[in-house]
Amino acid sequence: HYPLSLFYISLLFSSLVTFSLYCIVLFIIISLLTLSFFFFFLMIRRPPRSTLSSSSAASDVYKRQGINAEYGGQSSNMSHAIILMLMVGLVSSQQLPHPCNNGTAGNTAPGTNFSAACLSAVGGVSQHDLLVMVDASGKIPSGLLDYSLNSWGSFDECKEVQSSGAVYAMFGLNSSIAKLIGLTLQPGIVPRLGMCLPEPCVADVARFASDHLLLAKIPDQPNPQLIEFGSTMSTGAIFTVVLIALLVVLSFAGSVVTMGGIPGVFELNVSMPSLAAFSLTSNLSALCDTAVRFSATSSLEGFRVLSMQWVVIGHTLMMFEMSGDNLGYLLNKVIPRWTMEPIENGTYSVDSFFVMSGFLLSFVVLRKLESRRQKNLDNGIPVSFLSHLGHMGKLVLHRWLRLVPSLGLVMLVDAQLLGAINDGPGWAANIRPLGGACREYWWTNLLFINNLVPRQIMKECVAQSWYLANDMQFFVFMLPLLFAFTFFAPLRNNRWVSYSIIGMVIVGSVAARMIMVHVYDIKTGKQSIHQNDLYVQPHSRIGTYAVGVLAGMVLRHVLANRKALEKQKALLENSTQDVEGGEYKLAPSAETAALGDEANCTKEIQKSHFRCLCSTRSGIAWIVLLACLGIMAAVLWGLNPYYAHQHQPSKLANLFYQGMSRVAWSIALAVIVLGCALGSLPLVNKMLSVPIFVPLSRLSYGVYVLHLTVLSTMIGALRSPMHYTDSYAVFVYMGVLAISYMLAAALFVLVDLPVAALEAKYLGRE
C-alpha cells in the first residue's frame, strides 16, 4: 500500500530533476530540435520488422478498454471460444486450404457461403504467407478472468505479407464475449479482435460474425475497420513541420539580435524588437527567473505545480485502466485501497485550478481597476460606460492571446502531424481520432465553447481543454461584476453586498449540481452523458471559480485596509500638539492599536518561535488549517466504501456528495491560500513558495495542454500491453511528466513569451 507515498516522493523528486534538467540541457535540446524531429520521424516511420528467424507471436499485442468490473460466477463456458471461432472461421469451414494442400482451396463446408473472390484470393497465397496470416491474427488471450478481452494479433507481422494481398482488419465484438465469463461491460466498451487475412475475405468474416450475433454496432465507425499499413505526410503535416522549424530559426535569429551578433564571429548593431521577442537566450532567462510578481500570492506557485502533477498522475492511472493487461487486478485490488483514493479522485485538482484562476482574476484585476479609478479621479477624467467596455475588451483579448497560441500549435500537431508519423491499431484507435476531432471541432476551441459543442468530452479537440473553455467563460462573466464592484458606488462602499453577490453564484452552482443529480439520477462512478454534463458544463463548475474570486476580493480588501492603517499609524506617530506648553501624542485608534499588536507579535515571532506558536492568532490559524485539511480528506476519501465494496452510496449521500464536494474542496483550499497570503500560516507559505516552484509554475499551462498528447502517443505506439505494478506506474508517470515539462519549456520559449512580448509592444499591457 505504498503508491501514495511514492507519488508524494515522486512529486518532489520529479520537480527537482525536471528543473535541473531543462536548465542545463534545454538550450542544446532546442538547438537540435529540427534534426532530432526528423530523426524521430524516420525512426518511428520504419518500425522493426519481423523475420523468419524472429517472428512476432500472434498474441503478443493486446489492448485494454475501460471495463466496469463486476465479477459474476466463474463460468465454465470459457472453452466456448467465440474469439477463436472468428479467427479460424474460414479454416474450420475448410474454405481455407490446409497447409498440406499446397495452397489449393478445400471443399466448402455445409451451411457456409464464402465468396468466390475470397476463395480465389486464398488460393493465390503461398503456404508460408498463409501461415503468417493465421499467426498474425488474434487468438484467445490469456487472462480472461482478469478482463483481457482484446486480442489484436501482430500488426507488424501482418505487414510482412501485405504483398500477398493481406490486410489488417479490426473487428468489434459485442458484449456476449464478456458474458461468457460473467463480466458486465460499460456501454460503449467494445472488445476488439485483430485479424490478418486477404482483403476479399474481410466481408465474409464480418458476415460470419454478424450471422452468429457476435459483431457489435459501433456508432460513426465501420466494423470491421481496415487499418492501413504505413503512413504518408499530408500537406498539413508538412506545414506543421515547417512552422515548428520556423519558430526554432526565429529563436536563434532573435538570440543573435539580442546578443549583438555571434561572439567571436561577427557583431550586429541593429534594433529589431519584433525579432528580439523570439530570442532563445532572453526567453530562457525569463523562464528560469525565480522572482514572483506578488509576494502575497507566492503560495500559488507551489499549489499550481503540485496540482498539475496531480492531474498527470491521475491521467497516467487512466492510461493503465485503458490499456493494461491486468485490469481485473487494477480495478479489484489496487483501486479499492485507501491509499489510492487521492489519485483516483484526482479530478479535484481541476477544482484547485479553478480556485487559483478566480483568485488571481479578482486580486489582480481589482488592483488594476482601483489604480485606474484613482488615476481618473486625480486627473478629473470622467469614466463612461464605453470606456469600461473597451477596457474589458482589452482584458478579454489579453486572456485570449495568452491561451490560444500554444493551444493552437498543439491542436495543429494533433490534427495534422501525429497521425502521419506512425501506424498500427493503437495509432488508429488513439492518435488518428485526435486529428479527426481537431479537424471537425477546431473552431469551438478558438471560441472557447468546446465544453458545449461537442457535448461529449472525448469528442473534443484536445479533450482536456474543456477546462480552458470554462475558465474563459467564467473570466468573461466575472469581469463586469468586478467593474461594478469598483466603479459603482453602492457596491464599492458596501463590500458585503459584493460578497453576497458572489456567494449567490456559489449557492446557485451547488443547487444546479444537486438538481442535475436528482433529476437525471446520476450515480457516482457511472459514466453517462449526464455525468459528462455534470463534469464539464459551466453552470456546474462556476461555483468553485466563484470561491476563488471571493477569496481574492477578501485578500485585496484586507491588504488595502492594512495599507491604510499603516499610513494612519505613521501619521499618528509623527503628530504632536502643544497643550499649555506641553506635548502629548494622539491616542491611537483601536485599529491602529491592533496593528501595533500585530507588529509586536511579528517581533516576538522573530525572537521565539515557540512563544509565537502558542499565540492566540497562530493557534486559531492552525486549528483552521487542520479543519480545512479534514474537509479535503473527507472529500477525497468519502467514496472509499464505494471503491472498496463496489456498492453505491445512498441517494441522499450521493446527492450531497456530488452537489457539494467540489465547492467544499474549493472553500478549504481558498482558506489555506488566504492564510498563507495574510501571514497566518508562515510555515505552509514557505513550503509552497520554494523558488524552484516558480519556473515550474510557468510551465503548468504547457504541461496541461501537452500531457494527454504525450500519454496518447505512448498508448498508440504500444505493440504489447502494459502490466500494472505500483513501482512501474510511478516510473511511467515520472517519464511522462519529464517529457511533458521539456516540451512545455520549448512551447513556453518558442511561443508563449514571444507572443506576450509582441502583444506588449503593439497592443500595450493590460
N, C-alpha and C positions, 0 to 999 in steps of 0.2 A: 504494500500500500504506500508506495513512495512516489508516484508520478507528480503529485502536487509539490512536494519538496524539490523534486528535480526541476519542475517548472520554475519555481522561485529562484533556485540556484542558477538555472539557465538564463533567466532574465538579466541578472547582474553580469553573469559571465559573457553572455552574448552582447550586452551593451558595451562592455569593456573591449571585447575582441573586435566588434564591428567598428567602434570609434577609432581604435588604433589602426585597424586595417585600412579604412578609407583615407585616413590622414596620411598614411605612409605611402600607399601604392595607388591611390586614386588617379594621380597625375599620369602615372605610367599606363594605367588601365584605359583611361580616356585617350591617351596618345595612340594606343594601338587598337582603338575601338573598331575602326573600319576594317583593318586587316583581320582582326580576330573574328569579326562578324562573318566575313566571307569564308574564313577557315571553318567556322562553326557550321555555316550553311552547307559547305561542301561535305563536311564530315557527316552530318546527320542526313544529308540527302542520299548518301550511299551507305545504308546500314549493312552490317556484316551479313554475308550470305552463307547459307548452309552448303555443305559439301557432302559428297557421298561418304567420306570418312568421318564426318562430324555433322550429322543431320539433327536438326532440332526436333524434339519429341512433339507429337501432335497435341499432347495435353499439357504442354508447358505453360500456355498463356491463358489465363482466366481473367475475368473482370467481375467485380462485385457491384451490384446495385444496392442502394439502401433498402433494408428489409425491416419491417416491424416484426421482431422476433417473438413469436408466440408458439411455444412448443406444444405440439399435440402428442399423442402416443407415438412410440417408436414403431413406425409402420413396417410390416413385413413385406410390403409391396415394392420395396426398393428394387427388387430383381426385375420388376416390370419396367424395363429400361426404355422409357419413351424417348429420352435423348438419343440413346443408341439406335432406336428404330429409325429416327430421322437420318442419322449418319450413314447407316448401312441399308437404307430402304431400297436403293437401287440394287445393291449386291444381293440382299436376301430375296429379292424378287427375281433374281437370276437374269436381270436385264443388263447388268454389268458383267463383263467377261471374267471368268476365273483366271488367275494368273497363269494357270497351266494351259489355257486355251489359246495362247499366243495372240491375244487381243481380239479374238472373234467373239461376236455377240452371242450370248446364250439364248435359250428359249424364253419367251415371255411367260411370266408366271400368271396363273389364272387370277382374274379379278383385278389386274393392273392394266394401266393404259399409258405407258410412257411413249413419247412421241418418236417418230422415225428420225427426226433431226437429232434427238438425244442419243438414240442408238447408233446413228451414223458417226456422231462426234466421239462416242466412246470407242467405237471400233477403230477409229484412227489414232488412238492414243497407245503409245508403247506400254509394254508391261511395267517397265521401271517407272514411267511417269504416272501410270495408273496407281501404282503402289504409293508414290509420293503424294498423290491427291488424297488417297484414303488416310495416309499417315498424317497429313496436314489438316485433316478435318477434325472437329471437336468430338470428344468422346465423353462417356460418363465421367464427370470429375470426381476426384476423391474429396472427402469432407462434406458429403451431402448433409449430414446431420449438423454440420457447422455452417449451413446455409451457403455452400458453394454450388450455386445453381447455374453458373455460367461456364461455358466451355468454348473458348474462342479458337481452339486449334492453333496452328502455326501459320501466321500470315506470311512470314519470310520464306518458309519452306514452299508455300503455295506459289509465291512469286517466282521460284526457280523453274516452275513448269508452265509459266504463262505462255511460252512459245508453243506449247501443245494445246492451247485453247483454254487453259484453266482460268477460272475467275474465283474470287473470294466473295462469298455471299454470307451476310449475317442475318440469321433467322430469329425473329422474336416469337417466343413461345408464350402460351397463355398460362394461367395460374394452375392448371391441372397438373403441371410438372411439380409444383411445390406441394400440392395436396397429397401427392403420393406418399410423402413422408410427414404429413401432418403440419405443414407450415402455412401461415397466412401472410400473403404479400400485401403491402400497401397499394392503394390504387395508383396506377401509372408505372409500377415496377414490372419490368418485363425480363424474364430470363432469356439469355442470348446464346445462340449456338452458331459457331462459325463453320462453314463448310467450303472445301476446295473441290470444284467439280467443273466439267465442261459447261460453257455458258448456255447451250441449248437445254441442259438438264435442270437449270435453276427453276424454271417454271414448273417442271414436272415434280420436283421435290416439294415445291410450295403447294402444288395441288394435292400431293400425297398428304402433307401435313394438315392442310385445310380439311380434306375429306375425313381425317381422323380427329378433327376438332382440336388440333394442337397449335394452330397458327394464331397468334394474337393480332388484334386490330389496333394499330398504333396511329393516333391522330397525326396528321401532317407529315407522315413519313412512310415511304414504301416499305413493304415487308414481303419478301426479303429485300435487304439493302445491299447493293453491289458496292464493295469497297475498291476503289481504283488503286492500281499499283503505281507507285511513283507520284510525283507532283510537278507542277510547272509554275514558273514565275509569271504572274499576270502583270499587266501594266501598272495596276495599283501597288503590287508588291515591289516592283522596280522603283516606282515613285517614292515609296516609303523608305527604301534603302538610300536613295539619292538624298532625301530630306534629312535623314539621320547623318549621312556623311557631310552634308552641307552645314549642319549645326556644329559638327566637330571641326570643320575647316574654319567656320566663323569664330569658334572659341580660340583656336590658335592664332588667327589673324588679330582678334581683339587683344590677345596677350602681347603680341608684337607691338601693337599700338600703345598699350599702357606701359610697357617696359621701355618704350623709345627705341625699338629695334631689337635685334638679337645680340646680346653681349658677345663681343669678340668677333662678330661677323659684319654687322653694319648698324648704323644709327638711323633713327627715323623720328624726325621732329615735326609731327603733324598732329592736329587735333581732330579726332573723329569720334565724337561722343557716342554715336549710334553703334559703331563697330566696337568701341570700348565696352559697351554694355555686355558683350558676349565674352569678355576676357576671362579665360580659364583661371589665370592666376588670381585675379581680383575676386572672382566668384568663389574660388576655393578658400581664400582668406575670409570672405564673408561667411561661408558655411562653417568654418572652424572657429569663428569668434564665439566666445562663451559669455559675452555680455548680454544681460537681459534688458528688455525695454522698460518694464515696470517692475520695480522690486517687490511691490505688493502682490503681484501675481506670479512670482517666481516658482511657487509650488506647482503651478500648472504645467511647467516643463516636465517634471517627473511624472505627474498624473498622465500626461499625454503619451509619453514614451511607454509607460507600463500598460496603459490601456491599448495602445497599438500592438504591443507584443501579445497581449491577451487575445486580441482579435485574431492574430496569426496562429496562435496555438489552438484556438477553437476551430478554425478552418482546417488546420492540419489534422485534427481528430476527425473532422468531417470527411477528409480525404480517405482516411483509413476505413471509415464506415461505408464509403462508396466503392472502394477498390481493394479491400483486404481479403485475404483468403481464409481468415478465421473470424468471420463476422459474428458467428454464434458466441464465441468466447468473448469478443469485444462487448457485445450487447448484454450478455447474461452474466458475465463475470467481472468485467472491467468497469463498465459504466455504472453499475449499481454501487460501487464503492463510494463511501462518503468523501474520500479524498479526491474523487473525480468531479464532484459537483461544481466547483468553481470553473472547471474547463467546459463541462457540458452546458453550464449556464453562462457561457461566455458572451451571450448577446447583450448582457448588461454593460459590457464595455462600450457598446454603441451609445447607450444612455449617458455614459460618462462623457463621451464626446459631445453629445447634445448639451449637457450641462456646461461644459467648458466653452463651447461656442456661444451660447447665450450669455454666459458670464462675461466674456470678453466683449461681446457686442454692446451690452449696456454700459459696462465700465469705461470702455474706450470712447464710444460714441457720445455718451453723456459728457465726458470730459471735453471732447471737441465742441459739442454744442454749447456747453456753458461758456467755453472760451470765446466762441463765435458770438454768443449773445452779449457777453461783457464788452467785447470789442465794438459791437454795433452801438451799445449804449454809450461808450466812451466817445465814439465819433459822431453820435447823433444820427446814425443811419437807420431809417425805418426798415423793418423787415416785413416783406409782403409774403403772401401765400405762394406766389410764383417762385420767389427766391428759395423758399423752403422746398418746393417741389423740385427745383433744379438741383439743389444741394443733395436731396435724397437720390435723385437720378445719378449723380456722380458717385455716391456711395455704392449704389447697386452695380454700376458699371465697374467700379474698382473691384468689387467682390467677384463679378463675372470674369474679369480679366485675371483674377488670382486663381480661379479654378479651371477655366476652360483649356488653356494651352496644354498643360500636362495631361489632362483628361483626354483632350482631342488626340494627342500623339499616341496614347495607349489605345484609344479606340481605333485609330488608323492601323496600328500594329495588329490588333486583334482581327480587324476586318479584312486586311489585305495581305499581311506578311506571314503570320503564323501558319495559316492553312497551306501555304505554298512551300514550306521548308521540310515537311516530313509526310509520311503516310502511315497507314495501318489502321486497324479497327479502333484502337484507343484514340488516335488522332481524329478519326472521322466522328467518333462519339463525343469527344470533349473539346477539341480545338476548333474544328470547322463550324460547329453550331455557334461558337462565339462570333465568328465572322459573319454568319448569316444574320444573327441578331443585330450586330452593329450596322450591317448594310441596310437593314429594314427600319431600325428604330434610332439611328444616329441623331436625328433631328430632335427627338424627345430629350436626349441628354443635353444638347446645346440650349434648349429652352428650359431645362430643369423641371420637366414634368414626367420624367420616366418612372416615378413612383405611381403615376396614374395611368400611363399608357406605355407599354402594355400592362395589363393587370397583374400578370404573374411575374414574380421576381426573376425566375430562371430564364425568362424570355427577354430580359433586358440586355442592352448592350452595356458591358461592364457591370455585372449584376449587383455588385456592392455599392454602385453609385446611386442607388435609391436613397441612401443617407444624404448624399450631396443635394439631391433634389429637395428633400425635406428641409435641409439646412438653408438652402436658398429661399424657399418659400417662407420659412419662419423669419428669415432676415428681412424680407420684403414686408411681411406682416407687422413685425415689431418696430420697424423704423418710424412710421407715422406716430405710433404711441410714444416713442422716446422723444420725438419732436414736440408732441403735445405736452409731455411732462416737463419740457424745458422752457417752451415759449408761451404756453397758455397759463396765465397767472393763477387761476383757481387750483390747477393741478400742481404747479410749481410750489405754491405756498402751502399746500396740504399734501405732504408726501404719503400719508396713509391712504388717501384716495387713490394715488398711483399704485401703491402696493395692492390695494383691494382689486383694482382692475386686472393686474397680472394674476392675482390669486383666483379671480373668476375664470381666467383662461385655464389655470391648472385644474380647478374643480370641474370645469366643462370637459376637459380631456379625460379625466378619470371617469366621469359619468358616461361619456361616449364609449369608452372601452367596456365598461360594465354592461351597458345596453347591448353592445355587439355580442359579448359573451353570452348574455342571457337569451337574446332573440335567436341567434344562429347556433346556440348550444355548442360553442367552441370548446373542445376538450384540450386539456394540457397534453402536449406531445403528439397530438393527432393532426396530421397535415391535411389542410383543406384550403379552398380558395378564400374562405372567410378568415382562416388563421393567417393567410398571407395578407389580407386586408388589415387585420389587427396589428400586424408587424410593420407594415410599410406605409399605411395611409397617414396623411398629415394630421388629421383630427385625433388619431390615437397616439401620436408621438409628440405633439406640441407641448404637452404638459411638462415633460422633462426639460425641454428647451426653455419654457417659461420659468421653471425653477432656477435655472442658471441666470436668466435675465433679472429675476427678483434679487438673487444674491449679489449680482453685480451692482444693481441700484443701491442696495443696502451698503455695500462697501464704499461706493462712491460718496454717498451721503455722510457716512461715518468719517471718512478721511477728510471731507470738506469741513465738517464740524470741528475735527481735531485741528485742522489748519487755522480755522477762525479762532479757536480757543488759545492756540499758541500765540497768535498775534495779540489777542487781548491780554494774555499774561505778560508778554513782553512790554506792552504799553503800560500796564499797571506797575510793573517793577521799576519803570523809569519815570513814573509820575510822582511828584511830591508837591505838597501845598504848605504854605506858611499859615499857621493858626496862632495868633497872639505871640508872634515872634518865635514860634517853634515849628518843628517839622513833624509830619506824620505821613505814613504810607497809606494809600487807599486800601481798604479791606478787600481781599479778593472775593469774587463771586463763588457760588457753590460749584459751578462748572470749572472755574479756574483752580479751585482747591482740589477738585477731583483730579484734574490734570496734573497738579503738583504731586498728589499722592501717587499717581501712576509713574511719574518721573522718579520719585523716591523708590518706588518698587523696582524700577529698572536698575537703579543704582544698587539696590540690595541684591538683585539677580546677579549683577557682576561680581559682588562680594562673596555671596554664598549661595550656591545652587540648592543646597538642602533647605535653607530657610525660604527660598523662592518657591520650591515645590510645595511647601506647607502653607503658602499664602492662600487666601480665600479665592482670589481670581484664578490662580493656577489650578487649585483643587477643582473648582467648578469646570474649568476647561477640560481637565482630564476626565471628569465624570461625563461631560457631554461627548467627548471623543469616544469613550467606551460605549455610550449609548448608541452613537452612530455606527460604530463597528458591530454592535449587536444587531442593529436593524439590517445592515448589509449581510451579516451571517444568516439571519432569518430568511432573507430573500434568496440567497444562494443555496441554502440547504433546505429550504421549505419544501422542495419537491423530492427530497431523498426517499421518503416512503414510496413514492410512485416509481422511481427508478429502481429501488431495491426490491420491491414486491410486485411490480407490474400491475398495479391497480390504480384506478382513477380516484382522485380526492372527491369529497362530497361536492354537490353543486354549489353550496354556499362558500365552501373553502375555495373552490375553483373560481367562483365569481370574484371574490375579494382578492385572491392572489393575482389573477390576470388583470384585474382592474386597477389595483393599487400598487403592485410590487415595483413597477418601474419608477413611478413618482416617489415612492418611499426610498428607493435606492438613490434617486437624484437628490432628494432633500438631505439625506445623510451625507452624501458627497459634498454638496454645496456648503453645509455647515462646517465640514472639515476644511474646505478651501477658505472659508471666511475666517476660521480660527487661525489658519496659517497666515493669511493676509493681515490680520489685525494684531499679530504678535502673541496670541494666546497659546499657540502650540509651537513654540520655537524649535523644539526637537524634531517634530514632524516636518516643519517647514525646511529645516536644514537638510534633512534626509532627502526631501523631494527637490531641493534646489542645488544639488550637486552639479558643478559646472559641466560634467560630461553629458548631462541630460539636455543641455541647450542645443548643441548641433544635432543630436539625435531627434530632438523635438521638431526641428526644422524639416526633417525628412519624413515626418509622420504622414503627411498628405501623400507624398510619393509612394511610400510603402503601402498605404491604404489602397491606392488605385492600381498598384502593380502586383501585390502579393497573390491575388487569386489567379492572375495570368501565369505567374510562376508555378503555382500549385497545379493549375490545369495543364500546363506544359509537362510537368512531371508525371501526371496521371496519363496524359495522352501518349507519352513516349514509352510507357510500360510495355514490355513484352512478356512479363511474368507478374504474378500477383505479389503484393506486399503482405508480409506476415507481421501482425501487430505484436510487439512487446513494449513494455514501458520504456526501456532504455533506447530501443530503436526509434520509437516515436519522438523522444526528446532530441535525438541526433537529426532526424528528418526535419523537425521543427527548427532547430538551430541552423541547418543548412538553408532552408527556405528563407529564414529571417535574414541571414547574412547576404544571400543573393538579392533579396528584396531591398535591403538597405544600400547595397552597392549600386543597383540600378536606380534607386531613388536619388542617390547622390549625383549620379550622372544626369538624371532628369532635372534636378534642382539647379545645377550649374549650367546646363545647356539650355534650359527652357524657362524655369521659374524666375531666376534672378535677372536674366536679360529682359524678359517681358516687364518685370517690375521696374527696371531701370528705364526702359523706353517709355513706360506709362508715366513715370515721374517727370521725364524730360518733356514730353509732348502734351500731356494732359494735366500735369501737376498732381501733387499728392493730396489725398483726402484722408 
